[in-house]
Amino acid sequence: NAGVTQTPKFQVLKTGQSMTLQCAQDMNHNSMYWYRQDPGMGLRLIYYSASEGTTDKGEVPNGYNVSRLNKREFSLRLESAAPSQTSVYFCATHPEGTTQMLYGYTFGSGTRLTVV
Amino acid sequence: GEDVEQSLFLSVREGDSSVINCTYTDSSSTYLYWYKQEPGAGLQLLTYIFSNMDMKQDQRLTVLLNKKDKHLSLRIADTQTGDSAIYFCAERDSGTYKYIFGTGTRLKVLA
């Protein structure tokens, strides 16, 4: 089934540990995004990639790095995890083109990260 | 900067209508969206509306757009327990391809 796959689904880290969240899409889209979701704050954009080989900062990039490994994969790395990074992380993609904007985003099922 | 606002909670009885409201700031947004998030899952697109429309109906869902007031609403007729979820409105920033999400409204349907 076409879609967005995120791994892992759950993770507990100790403060200062590092980890990489993986995202892969098989929809052949150029754009990929990383969001974090916190209660009462909606979704906030961390980083995005408009195409293979490009990445840009979003609204809340501090403490994160990203890699657009190829067209399918977009990973998010926490180099030194902090309790403030406890959140649910979503990867998303959408098609390009004016007539395709009506399809909106396709989201992964999320990674629930707890930093203790 | 752009901001999209929603009330955080809504509680309705099964069979009643639900109305979820949203205000946005980018008057040049071309598309506006409603997403549904069920517990433990990602967001799924429910419906969308073009900025040149006032209303869109899709089965039990009715979307109303008031461009003058930058107000978007989602009405769910005959609300069912399966409609319990968080609902997000979103606008597409006219200057970029990024989407801006509201804070989400948690809908609780009481049996």
Interface residues (C-beta under 8 A of the other chain):
Chain A: V4 S31 Y33 Y35 G40 M41 G42 L43 L45 Y48 A50 G58 F90 A92 H94 E96 M101 L102 Y103 G104 Y105 T106 F107 G108 S109 G110
Chain B: V4 L8 T30 Y31 Y33 Y35 G40 A41 G42 L43 Q44 L45 Y48 F88 A90 R92 Y97 K98 Y99 F101 G102 T103 G104
